[in-house]
Each structure stands twice: as C-alpha cells, then as structure tokens.
Amino acid sequence: MSAAQHERPGHRLVLASQSPSRFALLGAAGIEPRVHVSGVDEGAELARAQEAAGQAFSPDEVALVLARAKCEAAASELAEDATAEVVIGCDSVLELDGDVHGKPGTPEVAAERWRSMRGRTGTLHTGHWLIDLRDTDPEGEGGSGATLGAVASTDLTFAEVTDAEIEAYVATGEPLGVAGAFTLEGHGAPFITRVEGDPSAVQGLSLSLLRELLAAAGIGIHELWG
C-alpha cells in the first residue's frame, strides 16, 4: 500500500452503479462513494453465465450473477488506479410466480407489470458483490484480496391499485427504469402496503449486508464514514 493510501482516512468505496437510490443510501449512511459504471450488457452476461453453468438460474442467482459481473468489470477497469480501494456492485430483480422481472423499459410493459402485481406479494432479490482492490504490504497488512457476495431478499405486498392509478404512475416515467417497475422512495411508495425484510435492499443496496461484506474483507463500515 502506498504512503498516500496510508495517509487517507478510511477506505475509498467505488459504487459500480449509476443508481441515484444507491448513491443516496450510501450518502445518508455517511459514505461518499465514487461512481464508476462499467456498462455491462446484462442480457448478454446472464446468457453467457447460464450457458457456462449449463442451466437457468433462479431469480436470486440472477441478481447475484449480474451484481458480480458489474463489480468485476468495474474492478478490472480500476485495477491500476491506486485510489480505488473497494468496489461494490449491485443488481435487483423482482420475483413473481417464479419469474424474473427486471426493468420494464417501456410504458406498456410497466403498466402490464402493475396489473399483474396489484394485490399480490412479490420478492425483490438484490445481489451484492464486493472486491477489495487494496494492496497487501510485506507485513501482510492492507488489502484482503476478498471477492465475495450475497443476496438480500425482501417480500413486498402491492396495493390493489386502480387502472387510473397505474396509468398515472406509469406516466411519471419512474417505473420504466427500475427493477420490478416500482420504487419505495418515490411516487410508487403509496402503492406498497407491506415490506418484510431490509427496506434499504428494496432501494437497491442493503446497508446491513454491505456492513457484513466489508467486515469479511477486514473493513469496518465506520472506516468509510466521511
């Protein structure tokens, strides 16, 4: 580890995601991450991984595979950057009737998604992958070389929203680019009647799970506080 790295308080966390919700969650928890988006093609990456495994993945496995792909791509691009110390990548998918639902992309898909979800309970799986890029010095201190991940799964019950409410919500544009076609912190909040699990995982990043992953890499989450 360089002298410059020793002089910096805490550890520099890189968020391999452009999600405003994840960035805001970390900020509210006292962590100011650096954002580095690698631009992974999620569909192509998932197809490649499933072909290599010789089987389709369960919804929670899909979330973890994509989180790992994003984290590894960002870590690879930052391998020679001494200021990048720890990288976290995340991905969320909604499981309903055993099927995987990501970002709807279009108003038509978002509206259909909500018509199928209303009055029902689904599970949001949020995959997390962490890579420790810190160098290990001759005394064996510094980086752990850890590369590890886990999934936080949260059950959500959706309200019996009306067609008019669905139409109005879709018109905001909010559900088009988020997993499951909803957010807990935006216009969609009134349409979610029950959350069983970690609320921060619903927003894209489980802070408690991040703490556990950091601890496994030998880092206290308090060391990231600005």
Backbone as CSV, one residue per row, in Angstrom:
resi,resn,N_x,N_y,N_z,CA_x,CA_y,CA_z,C_x,C_y,C_z
1,MET,0.849,-1.199,0.000,0.000,0.000,0.000,0.879,1.242,0.000
2,SER,0.557,2.220,-0.795,1.384,3.407,-0.915,1.233,4.304,0.304
3,ALA,2.201,5.247,0.452,2.130,6.194,1.559,0.879,7.041,1.460
4,ALA,0.517,7.375,0.214,-0.688,8.194,0.015,-1.921,7.470,0.520
5,GLN,-1.979,6.159,0.298,-3.117,5.391,0.761,-3.149,5.357,2.287
6,HIS,-1.970,5.235,2.928,-1.919,5.216,4.382,-2.392,6.541,4.956
7,GLU,-2.134,7.624,4.255,-2.473,8.948,4.763,-3.977,9.233,4.675
8,ARG,-4.660,8.591,3.787,-6.085,8.862,3.641,-6.868,8.208,4.766
9,PRO,-7.793,8.921,5.409,-8.626,8.300,6.440,-9.630,7.369,5.787
10,GLY,-9.833,6.204,6.396,-10.845,5.290,5.894,-10.450,4.629,4.586
11,HIS,-11.438,4.132,3.891,-11.217,3.428,2.634,-12.079,4.061,1.543
12,ARG,-11.574,4.094,0.360,-12.305,4.681,-0.767,-13.225,3.633,-1.376
13,LEU,-14.526,3.854,-1.281,-15.507,2.921,-1.825,-15.929,3.357,-3.219
14,VAL,-15.909,2.418,-4.151,-16.369,2.682,-5.512,-17.701,1.970,-5.712
15,LEU,-18.703,2.696,-6.153,-20.022,2.136,-6.435,-20.117,1.868,-7.929
16,ALA,-20.211,0.589,-8.292,-20.284,0.211,-9.709,-21.739,0.257,-10.174
17,SER,-22.339,1.412,-10.039,-23.749,1.591,-10.396,-24.032,3.072,-10.575
18,GLN,-24.935,3.393,-11.500,-25.338,4.777,-11.689,-26.668,5.065,-11.000
19,SER,-27.129,4.131,-10.153,-28.408,4.287,-9.470,-28.398,5.448,-8.480
20,PRO,-29.273,6.437,-8.654,-29.356,7.542,-7.692,-29.771,7.050,-6.302
21,SER,-30.610,6.010,-6.247,-31.065,5.495,-4.956,-29.912,4.898,-4.166
22,ARG,-29.075,4.109,-4.828,-27.930,3.509,-4.133,-26.953,4.588,-3.658
23,PHE,-26.731,5.558,-4.507,-25.819,6.651,-4.146,-26.367,7.418,-2.946
24,ALA,-27.672,7.684,-2.960,-28.297,8.425,-1.865,-28.280,7.625,-0.567
25,LEU,-28.501,6.319,-0.655,-28.464,5.467,0.534,-27.102,5.533,1.210
26,LEU,-26.055,5.403,0.418,-24.709,5.458,0.969,-24.427,6.828,1.577
27,GLY,-24.862,7.862,0.900,-24.649,9.213,1.413,-25.349,9.429,2.745
28,ALA,-26.579,8.926,2.857,-27.325,9.074,4.103,-26.669,8.293,5.242
29,ALA,-25.920,7.249,4.882,-25.226,6.426,5.884,-23.825,6.957,6.183
30,GLY,-23.507,8.134,5.659,-22.224,8.758,5.951,-21.088,8.364,5.039
31,ILE,-21.424,7.712,3.907,-20.396,7.251,2.977,-20.525,8.014,1.661
32,GLU,-19.427,8.583,1.200,-19.425,9.306,-0.068,-18.692,8.467,-1.105
33,PRO,-19.430,7.664,-1.878,-18.769,6.766,-2.824,-18.342,7.479,-4.106
34,ARG,-17.386,6.890,-4.745,-17.019,7.296,-6.106,-17.808,6.386,-7.044
35,VAL,-18.384,6.918,-8.087,-19.193,6.130,-9.021,-18.367,5.761,-10.247
36,HIS,-18.376,4.478,-10.580,-17.708,4.006,-11.799,-18.600,2.942,-12.432
37,VAL,-19.226,3.282,-13.533,-20.143,2.370,-14.220,-19.414,1.715,-15.381
38,SER,-19.417,0.395,-15.401,-18.650,-0.331,-16.417,-19.429,-0.576,-17.708
39,GLY,-20.749,-0.452,-17.663,-21.551,-0.644,-18.868,-21.725,-2.087,-19.273
40,VAL,-21.901,-2.984,-18.312,-22.106,-4.406,-18.601,-23.435,-4.613,-19.329
41,ASP,-23.417,-5.434,-20.372,-24.638,-5.820,-21.084,-25.282,-6.928,-20.257
42,GLU,-26.328,-6.599,-19.499,-26.908,-7.550,-18.551,-27.448,-8.803,-19.239
43,GLY,-28.145,-8.613,-20.343,-28.719,-9.756,-21.049,-27.647,-10.700,-21.577
44,ALA,-26.627,-10.131,-22.180,-25.544,-10.950,-22.736,-24.763,-11.641,-21.628
45,GLU,-24.525,-10.930,-20.528,-23.763,-11.504,-19.419,-24.524,-12.655,-18.774
46,LEU,-25.829,-12.477,-18.599,-26.630,-13.536,-17.992,-26.676,-14.764,-18.894
47,ALA,-26.839,-14.537,-20.187,-26.876,-15.660,-21.136,-25.551,-16.409,-21.124
48,ARG,-24.453,-15.685,-21.099,-23.136,-16.318,-21.081,-22.944,-17.151,-19.813
49,ALA,-23.337,-16.583,-18.670,-23.162,-17.283,-17.398,-24.025,-18.538,-17.321
50,GLN,-25.255,-18.445,-17.830,-26.142,-19.603,-17.789,-25.673,-20.694,-18.745
51,GLU,-25.126,-20.278,-19.872,-24.590,-21.265,-20.818,-23.388,-21.982,-20.201
52,ALA,-22.542,-21.226,-19.505,-21.371,-21.819,-18.866,-21.777,-22.778,-17.745
53,ALA,-22.866,-22.438,-17.048,-23.334,-23.287,-15.954,-24.160,-24.462,-16.452
54,GLY,-24.640,-24.368,-17.684,-25.446,-25.435,-18.250,-26.845,-25.505,-17.686
55,GLN,-27.314,-24.393,-17.129,-28.666,-24.373,-16.570,-29.133,-22.936,-16.374
56,ALA,-30.448,-22.786,-16.280,-31.017,-21.471,-15.993,-30.852,-21.180,-14.501
57,PHE,-30.761,-19.920,-14.164,-30.582,-19.531,-12.774,-31.909,-19.180,-12.114
58,SER,-31.967,-19.370,-10.812,-33.118,-18.927,-10.031,-33.066,-17.396,-9.938
59,PRO,-34.174,-16.732,-9.586,-34.174,-15.269,-9.519,-33.085,-14.682,-8.627
60,ASP,-32.851,-15.275,-7.456,-31.813,-14.733,-6.579,-30.428,-14.940,-7.185
61,GLU,-30.234,-16.047,-7.906,-28.958,-16.279,-8.572,-28.737,-15.280,-9.696
62,VAL,-29.811,-14.915,-10.396,-29.707,-13.912,-11.462,-29.186,-12.602,-10.882
63,ALA,-29.763,-12.176,-9.749,-29.342,-10.921,-9.121,-27.875,-10.962,-8.727
64,LEU,-27.420,-12.095,-8.196,-26.033,-12.192,-7.754,-25.063,-12.246,-8.934
65,VAL,-25.427,-12.994,-9.978,-24.565,-13.092,-11.164,-24.365,-11.722,-11.800
66,LEU,-25.433,-10.948,-11.908,-25.323,-9.632,-12.532,-24.575,-8.640,-11.640
67,ALA,-24.784,-8.733,-10.333,-24.037,-7.866,-9.413,-22.539,-8.161,-9.519
68,ARG,-22.212,-9.449,-9.599,-20.800,-9.838,-9.707,-20.204,-9.343,-11.021
69,ALA,-20.948,-9.488,-12.105,-20.443,-9.055,-13.408,-20.135,-7.564,-13.416
70,LYS,-21.024,-6.769,-12.824,-20.821,-5.323,-12.782,-19.618,-4.964,-11.923
71,CYS,-19.506,-5.635,-10.773,-18.399,-5.347,-9.864,-17.062,-5.750,-10.488
72,GLU,-17.016,-6.943,-11.080,-15.766,-7.420,-11.669,-15.340,-6.559,-12.852
73,ALA,-16.303,-6.110,-13.646,-15.956,-5.260,-14.785,-15.369,-3.933,-14.310
74,ALA,-15.996,-3.339,-13.302,-15.500,-2.075,-12.769,-14.132,-2.270,-12.117
75,ALA,-13.976,-3.348,-11.351,-12.702,-3.610,-10.678,-11.581,-3.809,-11.686
76,SER,-11.892,-4.477,-12.791,-10.890,-4.696,-13.828,-10.431,-3.378,-14.439
77,GLU,-11.376,-2.493,-14.662,-11.059,-1.194,-15.254,-10.282,-0.302,-14.281
78,LEU,-10.439,-0.558,-12.975,-9.802,0.274,-11.958,-8.570,-0.377,-11.335
79,ALA,-8.144,-1.508,-11.888,-7.068,-2.288,-11.283,-5.781,-1.496,-11.079
80,GLU,-5.492,-0.561,-11.966,-4.257,0.221,-11.870,-4.461,1.564,-11.180
81,ASP,-5.665,1.796,-10.676,-5.974,3.063,-10.012,-5.793,2.891,-8.508
82,ALA,-4.758,3.467,-7.956,-4.444,3.288,-6.536,-5.469,3.934,-5.613
83,THR,-6.290,4.836,-6.152,-7.291,5.491,-5.303,-8.562,4.661,-5.167
84,ALA,-8.708,3.616,-5.989,-9.878,2.742,-5.906,-9.533,1.583,-4.979
85,GLU,-10.171,1.508,-3.825,-9.787,0.525,-2.831,-10.790,-0.614,-2.682
86,VAL,-12.053,-0.297,-2.653,-13.088,-1.318,-2.506,-14.209,-1.022,-3.503
87,VAL,-14.646,-2.040,-4.236,-15.702,-1.872,-5.238,-16.922,-2.680,-4.815
88,ILE,-18.105,-2.066,-4.913,-19.349,-2.780,-4.632,-20.261,-2.677,-5.857
89,GLY,-20.763,-3.810,-6.309,-21.700,-3.849,-7.425,-23.011,-4.464,-6.957
90,CYS,-24.121,-3.997,-7.488,-25.437,-4.488,-7.067,-26.353,-4.671,-8.272
91,ASP,-27.337,-5.554,-8.099,-28.378,-5.710,-9.113,-29.629,-6.242,-8.435
92,SER,-30.787,-5.736,-8.868,-32.056,-6.156,-8.272,-32.997,-6.710,-9.330
93,VAL,-33.734,-7.762,-8.950,-34.788,-8.309,-9.809,-35.983,-8.656,-8.928
94,LEU,-37.158,-8.562,-9.495,-38.372,-8.930,-8.780,-38.796,-10.330,-9.192
95,GLU,-39.097,-11.155,-8.202,-39.606,-12.496,-8.461,-41.112,-12.524,-8.200
96,LEU,-41.868,-12.929,-9.203,-43.312,-13.062,-9.079,-43.713,-14.333,-9.822
97,ASP,-44.330,-15.255,-9.111,-44.699,-16.556,-9.687,-43.491,-17.307,-10.225
98,GLY,-42.334,-17.101,-9.601,-41.131,-17.799,-10.015,-40.431,-17.189,-11.206
99,ASP,-41.027,-16.140,-11.786,-40.428,-15.479,-12.951,-39.606,-14.269,-12.515
100,VAL,-38.606,-13.934,-13.331,-37.732,-12.804,-13.062,-38.206,-11.575,-13.823
101,HIS,-38.319,-10.467,-13.108,-38.722,-9.211,-13.733,-37.682,-8.136,-13.411
102,GLY,-37.068,-7.591,-14.428,-36.103,-6.515,-14.252,-36.750,-5.183,-14.558
103,LYS,-36.040,-4.338,-15.262,-36.572,-3.024,-15.632,-37.555,-3.190,-16.797
104,PRO,-38.754,-2.609,-16.710,-39.738,-2.796,-17.781,-39.349,-2.123,-19.095
105,GLY,-38.724,-0.943,-19.004,-38.229,-0.301,-20.220,-39.240,0.527,-20.979
106,THR,-40.483,0.043,-21.099,-41.498,0.776,-21.852,-42.751,0.967,-20.992
107,PRO,-43.560,1.995,-21.298,-44.792,2.220,-20.544,-45.741,1.029,-20.624
108,GLU,-45.801,0.396,-21.778,-46.719,-0.735,-21.956,-46.356,-1.899,-21.027
109,VAL,-45.063,-2.208,-20.956,-44.612,-3.305,-20.094,-44.809,-2.936,-18.624
110,ALA,-44.516,-1.686,-18.272,-44.680,-1.246,-16.883,-46.131,-1.343,-16.444
111,ALA,-47.059,-0.934,-17.302,-48.485,-0.984,-16.967,-48.953,-2.426,-16.806
112,GLU,-48.519,-3.297,-17.699,-48.892,-4.705,-17.609,-48.309,-5.332,-16.348
113,ARG,-47.097,-4.948,-16.011,-46.454,-5.459,-14.803,-47.286,-5.108,-13.573
114,TRP,-47.727,-3.859,-13.502,-48.502,-3.424,-12.348,-49.875,-4.089,-12.296
115,ARG,-50.461,-4.339,-13.426,-51.755,-5.039,-13.414,-51.604,-6.463,-12.878
116,SER,-50.444,-7.066,-13.117,-50.217,-8.426,-12.627,-49.774,-8.434,-11.157
117,MET,-49.190,-7.320,-10.674,-48.665,-7.267,-9.309,-49.701,-6.825,-8.286
118,ARG,-50.673,-6.025,-8.687,-51.545,-5.395,-7.701,-52.279,-6.417,-6.829
119,GLY,-52.293,-6.122,-5.541,-52.939,-7.001,-4.588,-52.158,-8.256,-4.255
120,ARG,-50.928,-8.356,-4.738,-50.151,-9.582,-4.554,-48.817,-9.285,-3.864
121,THR,-48.110,-10.351,-3.516,-46.805,-10.222,-2.868,-45.720,-10.809,-3.769
122,GLY,-44.656,-10.044,-3.947,-43.506,-10.499,-4.726,-42.246,-10.387,-3.885
123,THR,-41.164,-10.940,-4.374,-39.893,-10.897,-3.650,-38.851,-10.161,-4.481
124,LEU,-38.289,-9.117,-3.899,-37.219,-8.391,-4.577,-35.884,-8.948,-4.094
125,HIS,-35.103,-9.475,-5.040,-33.777,-10.000,-4.735,-32.729,-8.962,-5.144
126,THR,-31.896,-8.561,-4.217,-30.834,-7.607,-4.522,-29.486,-8.275,-4.287
127,GLY,-28.764,-8.499,-5.375,-27.446,-9.108,-5.295,-26.382,-8.066,-5.005
128,HIS,-25.399,-8.455,-4.219,-24.280,-7.582,-3.873,-22.982,-8.342,-4.131
129,TRP,-22.010,-7.671,-4.738,-20.681,-8.269,-4.892,-19.633,-7.241,-4.533
130,LEU,-18.648,-7.650,-3.731,-17.613,-6.733,-3.245,-16.232,-7.286,-3.597
131,ILE,-15.367,-6.393,-4.068,-13.975,-6.758,-4.371,-13.045,-5.767,-3.683
132,ASP,-12.074,-6.309,-2.945,-11.076,-5.492,-2.248,-9.862,-5.341,-3.158
133,LEU,-9.635,-4.119,-3.633,-8.521,-3.850,-4.549,-7.260,-3.373,-3.829
134,ARG,-7.332,-3.209,-2.523,-6.176,-2.672,-1.799,-4.982,-3.621,-1.862
135,ASP,-3.801,-3.058,-1.999,-2.572,-3.849,-1.997,-2.291,-4.385,-0.602
136,THR,-1.624,-5.524,-0.549,-1.160,-6.071,0.721,0.325,-5.764,0.856
137,ASP,0.715,-5.169,1.982,2.117,-4.796,2.147,2.932,-5.999,2.647
138,PRO,4.262,-5.886,2.688,5.114,-7.023,3.080,4.794,-7.597,4.460
139,GLU,4.212,-6.784,5.351,3.872,-7.260,6.683,2.533,-7.985,6.708
140,GLY,1.901,-8.113,5.530,0.626,-8.815,5.459,-0.569,-7.969,5.826
141,GLU,-0.361,-6.660,5.928,-1.451,-5.765,6.267,-2.022,-5.155,4.985
142,GLY,-3.059,-4.356,5.131,-3.655,-3.703,3.973,-4.795,-4.508,3.407
143,GLY,-4.761,-4.756,2.106,-5.877,-5.410,1.436,-6.025,-6.878,1.776
144,SER,-7.257,-7.346,1.666,-7.553,-8.757,1.951,-7.596,-9.602,0.682
145,GLY,-7.752,-8.930,-0.484,-7.920,-9.665,-1.735,-9.289,-10.304,-1.858
146,ALA,-10.197,-9.913,-0.973,-11.523,-10.536,-0.943,-12.319,-10.250,-2.211
147,THR,-13.040,-11.266,-2.664,-14.037,-11.114,-3.721,-15.193,-11.999,-3.306
148,LEU,-16.278,-11.389,-2.879,-17.368,-12.150,-2.284,-18.695,-11.425,-2.459
149,GLY,-19.772,-12.193,-2.318,-21.083,-11.592,-2.497,-22.176,-12.320,-1.751
150,ALA,-23.364,-11.727,-1.769,-24.522,-12.309,-1.107,-25.767,-11.604,-1.637
151,VAL,-26.921,-12.179,-1.321,-28.196,-11.633,-1.798,-29.092,-11.283,-0.618
152,ALA,-29.738,-10.135,-0.684,-30.751,-9.744,0.293,-32.108,-9.861,-0.397
153,SER,-33.015,-10.637,0.190,-34.336,-10.854,-0.407,-35.420,-10.276,0.499
154,THR,-36.295,-9.477,-0.082,-37.319,-8.778,0.678,-38.683,-8.995,0.034
155,ASP,-39.671,-9.356,0.844,-41.039,-9.547,0.338,-41.804,-8.237,0.389
156,LEU,-42.499,-7.931,-0.700,-43.301,-6.714,-0.774,-44.721,-7.053,-1.205
157,THR,-45.688,-6.445,-0.524,-47.086,-6.611,-0.900,-47.562,-5.324,-1.557
158,PHE,-48.164,-5.463,-2.726,-48.599,-4.311,-3.505,-50.091,-4.052,-3.302
159,ALA,-50.452,-2.793,-3.279,-51.839,-2.402,-3.072,-52.708,-2.781,-4.269
160,GLU,-54.018,-2.804,-4.027,-54.986,-3.037,-5.109,-55.187,-1.731,-5.869
161,VAL,-54.151,-1.330,-6.578,-54.206,-0.054,-7.292,-55.197,-0.126,-8.456
162,THR,-55.796,1.004,-8.766,-56.759,1.069,-9.849,-56.055,1.256,-11.182
163,ASP,-56.783,1.053,-12.247,-56.207,1.280,-13.578,-55.785,2.735,-13.735
164,ALA,-56.582,3.653,-13.159,-56.248,5.078,-13.255,-54.952,5.381,-12.521
165,GLU,-54.750,4.740,-11.370,-53.515,4.949,-10.616,-52.315,4.381,-11.370
166,ILE,-52.502,3.235,-11.979,-51.419,2.645,-12.776,-51.057,3.561,-13.934
167,GLU,-52.056,4.052,-14.623,-51.814,4.935,-15.768,-51.072,6.194,-15.332
168,ALA,-51.490,6.774,-14.197,-50.837,7.990,-13.711,-49.405,7.716,-13.280
169,TYR,-49.189,6.573,-12.631,-47.839,6.238,-12.164,-46.902,5.988,-13.335
170,VAL,-47.356,5.242,-14.307,-46.531,4.968,-15.476,-46.188,6.267,-16.203
171,ALA,-47.133,7.203,-16.219,-46.919,8.481,-16.908,-45.808,9.313,-16.264
172,THR,-45.501,9.059,-14.990,-44.404,9.792,-14.349,-43.048,9.362,-14.908
173,GLY,-42.999,8.185,-15.515,-41.745,7.662,-16.051,-40.899,6.939,-15.015
174,GLU,-41.258,7.082,-13.747,-40.449,6.476,-12.679,-40.270,4.964,-12.787
175,PRO,-41.341,4.211,-13.079,-41.182,2.749,-13.062,-40.452,2.153,-14.256
176,LEU,-40.206,2.931,-15.293,-39.646,2.362,-16.517,-38.228,1.849,-16.353
177,GLY,-37.423,2.517,-15.542,-36.010,2.160,-15.462,-35.580,1.525,-14.159
178,VAL,-36.560,0.990,-13.401,-36.208,0.373,-12.120,-36.724,-1.062,-12.058
179,ALA,-35.970,-1.914,-11.368,-36.343,-3.320,-11.259,-37.709,-3.471,-10.600
180,GLY,-38.560,-4.282,-11.214,-39.885,-4.509,-10.660,-40.894,-3.436,-10.987
181,ALA,-40.465,-2.361,-11.629,-41.356,-1.256,-12.031,-41.882,-0.465,-10.853
182,PHE,-41.082,-0.335,-9.779,-41.523,0.460,-8.643,-40.310,0.942,-7.863
183,THR,-40.518,1.960,-7.046,-39.508,2.389,-6.086,-40.205,2.617,-4.750
184,LEU,-39.470,2.421,-3.682,-40.006,2.607,-2.345,-39.901,4.057,-1.897
185,GLU,-39.014,4.809,-2.554,-38.754,6.169,-2.113,-39.354,7.230,-3.034
186,GLY,-40.163,6.821,-4.006,-40.713,7.782,-4.952,-42.219,7.744,-5.028
187,HIS,-42.744,7.988,-6.231,-44.190,8.001,-6.447,-44.840,6.650,-6.142
188,GLY,-44.056,5.591,-6.238,-44.609,4.256,-6.038,-44.822,3.868,-4.584
189,ALA,-44.280,4.647,-3.644,-44.366,4.297,-2.225,-45.796,4.067,-1.727
190,PRO,-46.784,4.879,-2.118,-48.142,4.661,-1.618,-48.776,3.368,-2.119
191,PHE,-48.167,2.747,-3.119,-48.741,1.528,-3.698,-48.124,0.259,-3.109
192,ILE,-47.284,0.416,-2.090,-46.675,-0.731,-1.419,-47.198,-0.768,0.014
193,THR,-47.929,-1.816,0.368,-48.603,-1.859,1.667,-47.814,-2.577,2.754
194,ARG,-46.838,-3.383,2.368,-46.090,-4.132,3.382,-44.692,-4.476,2.859
195,VAL,-43.701,-4.324,3.732,-42.323,-4.684,3.409,-41.825,-5.620,4.504
196,GLU,-41.419,-6.814,4.130,-40.877,-7.771,5.094,-39.427,-8.064,4.730
197,GLY,-38.525,-7.424,5.466,-37.103,-7.559,5.183,-36.423,-6.213,5.300
198,ASP,-35.278,-6.088,4.685,-34.457,-4.885,4.768,-34.960,-3.823,3.786
199,PRO,-35.517,-2.702,4.288,-36.009,-1.659,3.384,-34.933,-1.094,2.468
200,SER,-33.683,-0.999,2.960,-32.630,-0.435,2.112,-32.328,-1.343,0.924
201,ALA,-32.555,-2.653,1.087,-32.359,-3.571,-0.038,-33.367,-3.292,-1.137
202,VAL,-34.574,-2.856,-0.750,-35.606,-2.511,-1.738,-35.181,-1.287,-2.532
203,GLN,-34.374,-0.436,-1.912,-33.872,0.744,-2.598,-32.593,0.458,-3.379
204,GLY,-32.189,-0.809,-3.394,-31.089,-1.201,-4.265,-29.792,-1.604,-3.609
205,LEU,-29.671,-1.384,-2.277,-28.417,-1.748,-1.614,-28.699,-1.954,-0.130
206,SER,-28.512,-3.177,0.343,-28.719,-3.468,1.764,-27.521,-2.967,2.557
207,LEU,-27.746,-1.970,3.393,-26.650,-1.415,4.181,-26.142,-2.413,5.215
208,SER,-27.041,-3.211,5.775,-26.598,-4.201,6.754,-25.765,-5.296,6.081
209,LEU,-26.152,-5.685,4.867,-25.377,-6.696,4.153,-24.031,-6.126,3.696
210,LEU,-24.017,-4.860,3.301,-22.753,-4.205,2.944,-21.806,-4.232,4.140
211,ARG,-22.337,-3.952,5.312,-21.505,-3.995,6.527,-20.883,-5.381,6.707
212,GLU,-21.680,-6.427,6.487,-21.169,-7.790,6.659,-20.097,-8.134,5.625
213,LEU,-20.309,-7.719,4.396,-19.323,-7.998,3.350,-18.016,-7.250,3.614
214,LEU,-18.130,-5.997,4.042,-16.934,-5.225,4.375,-16.180,-5.865,5.533
215,ALA,-16.927,-6.331,6.534,-16.294,-6.966,7.689,-15.536,-8.217,7.269
216,ALA,-16.095,-8.973,6.314,-15.426,-10.179,5.825,-14.123,-9.831,5.108
217,ALA,-14.047,-8.598,4.588,-12.825,-8.134,3.918,-11.903,-7.397,4.887
218,GLY,-12.268,-7.399,6.168,-11.414,-6.764,7.165,-11.590,-5.259,7.275
219,ILE,-12.766,-4.764,6.872,-13.027,-3.326,6.901,-14.273,-3.049,7.737
220,GLY,-14.172,-2.152,8.695,-15.339,-1.719,9.451,-16.082,-0.659,8.662
221,ILE,-17.399,-0.762,8.605,-18.137,0.220,7.790,-17.910,1.632,8.290
222,HIS,-17.612,1.782,9.579,-17.362,3.116,10.130,-16.089,3.741,9.548
223,GLU,-15.218,2.901,8.991,-13.987,3.417,8.398,-14.257,4.134,7.066
224,LEU,-15.454,3.985,6.539,-15.801,4.659,5.287,-16.507,5.991,5.522
225,TRP,-16.878,6.252,6.764,-17.594,7.487,7.030,-16.725,8.692,6.720
226,GLY,-17.348,9.667,6.039,-16.602,10.877,5.687,-16.546,11.878,6.823
